[in-house]
Amino acid sequence: MNLAGAGSLVQAHPWHGISAGEYAPEIVNAFIETVPFDTVKYEIDKDSGHLKLDRPHKYSSLCPTLYGFVPRTYCDQAVAQFAAARCGRPVERGDRDPLDICVLTESTINRSGILVSARPIGGFRLFDRSEVDDKIIAVLLQDSVFGECTNLGQVPRGLLERLKHYFLTYKESPEDSLVAPRHIEISDVYDAAEARQVIEHARADYATLVSSALVAPF
């Protein structure tokens, strides 16, 4: 077997080795970690770039959309400062992960670990205690049902409510609400223009991360 030039065959790291997209933030690349059929939660291993099993879903709540992240983004101080300015409350930091994205599609996509092109149409500003953990809502480009949507107002309300319920409950057990107030909340829902701003702040946080030498530039 001739391995000449094998270095060019190495798969790019999904977080560092793929751009946010030529037309970001209007159209972005989204690396999909979890699909609606998954009864376990997958997420990227930041060191290797491989998908790993994060945890089984213990209860009945499953994410109703494709779920992943925008490459070369990171949620830290720039994202936190923007959130604080928008919602008028102290924000300690972003969640220090790549920016999450939910991609709406009518198509049946039953595998993760894939890259899709998506148009951001809004988002949820989610807080986990004092950390902000934005969830960008996007539509699969050229999707036969959602592809022409440009803002959240064009999405069925019931689907958005299912997404809200998922993010408010997927980390908690039924007993949690009996012993302590819920520590996860969605402070507001924003439109496509603000979603693009969040993406740009997350790209700025990623640039800071790389320049600080906490991760090697790719």
Wavefront OBJ file of the C-alpha trace (Angstrom):
o trace
v 0.000 0.000 0.000
v 1.471 3.332 -1.041
v 1.198 5.799 1.828
v 2.909 8.671 0.009
v 1.091 11.859 0.921
v -0.867 10.121 3.674
v -0.677 13.253 5.807
v -3.209 14.880 3.500
v -5.666 12.060 4.286
v -5.853 12.866 8.001
v -9.354 14.040 8.890
v -9.571 17.616 10.106
v -10.369 18.224 13.765
v -14.085 19.175 13.785
v -13.564 22.091 16.190
v -10.250 23.522 15.002
v -9.683 22.194 11.497
v -12.957 23.335 9.893
v -13.956 26.967 9.433
v -17.198 28.491 10.691
v -18.069 28.892 7.024
v -17.161 31.127 4.115
v -20.330 33.172 4.593
v -20.494 33.099 8.399
v -22.407 34.322 10.310
v -25.198 34.393 7.690
v -24.548 30.761 6.696
v -22.476 28.560 9.012
v -20.982 25.116 9.141
v -22.478 22.977 11.893
v -20.831 19.794 13.126
v -23.606 17.472 14.299
v -22.974 15.528 17.507
v -26.478 14.217 18.273
v -29.586 13.429 16.216
v -33.199 13.051 17.438
v -32.962 9.251 17.346
v -30.097 9.074 19.847
v -30.958 7.767 23.296
v -27.504 8.802 24.502
v -25.797 12.186 24.311
v -22.653 12.391 22.201
v -20.187 15.249 22.226
v -16.842 16.023 20.675
v -13.694 15.047 22.540
v -11.796 18.342 22.432
v -8.341 16.728 22.367
v -8.798 14.024 19.737
v -11.699 15.386 17.692
v -13.538 12.064 17.948
v -17.143 11.812 19.060
v -17.489 10.341 22.519
v -20.452 9.144 24.499
v -21.088 11.804 27.109
v -23.970 10.143 28.966
v -27.149 8.147 28.398
v -30.431 10.057 28.437
v -31.807 8.935 31.780
v -35.313 10.183 31.153
v -37.744 10.600 28.267
v -36.632 14.012 27.007
v -34.817 13.779 23.654
v -33.543 16.653 21.533
v -36.031 17.098 18.645
v -33.446 18.526 16.217
v -29.959 17.949 14.936
v -27.631 19.272 17.649
v -23.980 20.200 17.492
v -21.654 23.197 17.366
v -20.205 25.838 15.079
v -16.491 25.129 14.394
v -13.888 27.637 15.518
v -16.171 29.215 18.080
v -15.831 29.363 21.864
v -18.068 30.855 24.534
v -16.251 32.868 27.164
v -15.890 36.565 27.986
v -17.022 38.201 24.718
v -20.173 36.071 24.678
v -20.748 36.747 28.387
v -20.340 40.510 28.037
v -22.772 40.585 25.129
v -25.307 38.552 27.119
v -24.936 40.855 30.126
v -25.529 43.913 27.967
v -28.590 42.378 26.333
v -30.330 41.013 29.414
v -29.106 43.431 32.104
v -27.786 40.891 34.566
v -24.340 39.818 35.798
v -22.819 37.049 33.698
v -19.705 35.299 34.972
v -18.632 33.794 31.647
v -19.707 31.627 28.753
v -19.757 27.875 29.260
v -16.246 27.502 27.733
v -17.388 25.179 24.977
v -17.904 25.680 21.253
v -21.142 27.514 20.431
v -24.118 25.137 20.385
v -26.443 25.017 17.387
v -29.750 23.253 16.709
v -30.496 22.615 13.040
v -34.095 22.191 11.921
v -34.760 19.861 9.017
v -37.619 17.817 7.615
v -35.177 15.211 6.315
v -34.467 12.024 8.230
v -30.814 12.185 9.267
v -30.010 9.261 11.521
v -26.262 9.586 12.025
v -24.072 12.125 13.750
v -20.454 13.091 13.111
v -21.420 14.959 9.952
v -21.019 18.534 8.739
v -24.025 20.504 7.447
v -24.612 24.022 6.143
v -27.208 25.970 8.108
v -28.796 29.429 8.254
v -29.133 30.873 11.784
v -32.656 32.203 12.392
v -32.562 32.957 16.129
v -31.575 31.507 19.450
v -32.200 30.873 23.137
v -30.140 32.636 25.789
v -29.808 29.873 28.363
v -28.238 30.318 31.787
v -26.780 27.534 33.884
v -26.470 29.421 37.160
v -24.133 32.347 36.293
v -22.827 30.934 33.005
v -24.453 31.739 29.685
v -24.923 28.824 27.286
v -26.473 30.158 24.062
v -28.324 27.791 21.751
v -28.383 29.016 18.160
v -31.437 27.877 16.181
v -30.788 27.340 12.475
v -32.339 25.670 9.447
v -30.698 23.201 7.118
v -29.817 24.949 3.890
v -32.138 23.951 1.028
v -34.373 21.928 3.343
v -37.749 21.319 1.660
v -39.762 22.458 4.709
v -37.571 24.746 6.816
v -35.039 25.885 4.218
v -36.763 29.188 3.408
v -37.214 30.247 7.046
v -35.273 33.380 7.948
v -36.570 34.017 11.481
v -38.036 32.143 14.433
v -41.517 33.493 13.782
v -41.754 31.183 10.782
v -41.147 28.035 12.875
v -44.107 26.179 14.430
v -44.495 27.304 18.028
v -44.871 23.729 19.243
v -41.426 22.788 17.957
v -39.811 25.754 19.710
v -41.614 24.818 22.930
v -40.271 21.263 22.657
v -36.753 22.644 22.257
v -37.196 24.896 25.278
v -38.474 21.999 27.367
v -35.534 19.849 26.345
v -32.911 22.408 27.341
v -34.663 23.235 30.605
v -34.861 19.607 31.709
v -32.175 17.462 30.065
v -29.661 17.915 32.888
v -32.132 17.362 35.719
v -33.861 14.390 37.286
v -37.504 14.450 38.399
v -36.343 14.652 42.019
v -34.330 17.837 41.436
v -37.379 20.075 41.264
v -38.541 18.720 44.609
v -35.407 19.653 46.545
v -34.107 22.853 44.941
v -35.129 25.576 42.503
v -34.259 24.912 38.859
v -30.795 26.340 38.115
v -31.205 26.293 34.334
v -33.299 29.024 32.729
v -33.918 30.580 29.338
v -33.810 34.328 29.897
v -34.900 35.339 26.423
v -35.447 34.237 22.853
v -33.747 36.318 20.163
v -34.019 36.841 16.433
v -31.728 36.078 13.489
v -29.821 39.375 13.698
v -28.906 38.766 17.342
v -28.002 35.139 16.606
v -25.456 36.387 14.079
v -24.029 38.725 16.729
v -23.671 35.858 19.205
v -21.824 33.845 16.560
v -19.419 36.724 15.924
v -18.716 37.109 19.657
v -18.091 33.357 19.908
v -15.654 33.599 16.990
v -13.893 36.433 18.824
v -13.650 34.286 21.960
v -12.160 31.490 19.855
v -9.542 33.863 18.415
v -8.629 34.877 21.972
v -8.395 31.234 23.001
v -5.994 30.433 20.164
v -3.882 33.550 20.683
v -3.530 32.764 24.396
v -1.820 29.470 23.397
v -4.326 27.466 25.446
v -4.876 25.510 22.253
v -2.553 25.119 19.300
v -3.571 27.106 16.212
v -4.757 24.994 13.273
l 1 2 3 4 5 6 7 8 9 10 11 12 13 14 15 16 17 18 19 20 21 22 23 24 25 26 27 28 29 30 31 32 33 34 35 36 37 38 39 40 41 42 43 44 45 46 47 48 49 50 51 52 53 54 55 56 57 58 59 60 61 62 63 64 65 66 67 68 69 70 71 72 73 74 75 76 77 78 79 80 81 82 83 84 85 86 87 88 89 90 91 92 93 94 95 96 97 98 99 100 101 102 103 104 105 106 107 108 109 110 111 112 113 114 115 116 117 118 119 120 121 122 123 124 125 126 127 128 129 130 131 132 133 134 135 136 137 138 139 140 141 142 143 144 145 146 147 148 149 150 151 152 153 154 155 156 157 158 159 160 161 162 163 164 165 166 167 168 169 170 171 172 173 174 175 176 177 178 179 180 181 182 183 184 185 186 187 188 189 190 191 192 193 194 195 196 197 198 199 200 201 202 203 204 205 206 207 208 209 210 211 212 213 214 215 216 217 218
